[in-house]
Amino acid sequence: MRSGKSRLLIVALWLLGAKVGWAQDGLWLAHVDSLWQQGAFEEALALLDDSLQRNPNAAELLWRRSRLRVELGLRARDKERRRGLYRLGLEDARAAIAADSLNSRAYVAAAIAAGRLALVSGPRAKVELARQIRAYIDRALALDPNDDIAYHLRGRWRYEVATLSFFERTLVRLIYGGLPDASLEEAAEDFRRALALRERVVHHLELGRTLLRLGDREGAIHELERALALPPTEPDDTTYQAEARRLLARIR
């Protein structure tokens, strides 16, 4: 009976146009997050778009919309649409930072969106975005040293920089001024720190991939098997697990 009354109250508030007043409330944000976890990106985006029309500077809404736009970009078949969604996602994350410069998740969202945009950008833009990504990650960790996603992103950044070829590294240094040094060992440590904070499929996958590059075959197999053993709880977990299976098949 109580749960039924609660649902009726929520519906009543919604119909009365009270969304603005409680858009920042944990219950409403939890609902949006639940839609994201279910992969209902369009539905969640519609809710955020509606609320942001009334409250355009709400950082908690902006970084969540950034995340949703990136998810939709990942699934877009057209390259230009994908790039456009990533760009909008980065704009949302930057707007969230402008609205609340102490919101660590806004910086995480900016790093994710910039990373995806870099993958579909030209060489010069890619290097500039790589610098921005590292700055966003460092700021996120300074604000919240217990954010597992931020450690994961730093690990990914270090992995990508560490695996640049000699030619690529030389080109970046000569033409674009270079990037900070990074190593696979540092990347592996970041993934371990992420796992210590929260076990996720993607953390195991990327640690396994990194250990494989380091020549630790048994360690890589262990991490990839752990990635497969976990139940999928996030929208991209099945994709990550498919990649873990592919890597395992390659090294066994």
Secondary structure, 3 states (H helix, E strand, C coil): CHHHHHHHHHHHHHHCCCHHHHCCCHHHHHHHHHHHHHCCHHHHHHHHHHHHHHCCCCHHHHHHHHHHHHHHHHHCCCHHHHHHHHHHHHHHHHHHHHHCCCCHHHHHHHHHHHHHHHHCCCHHHHHHHHHHHHHHHHHHHHHCCCCHHHHHHHHHHHHHHHCCCHHHHHHHHHHHCCCCCCCHHHHHHHHHHHHHHCCCHHHHHHHHHHHHHCCCHHHHHHHHHHHHHCCCCCCCHHHHHHHHHHHHHHHC
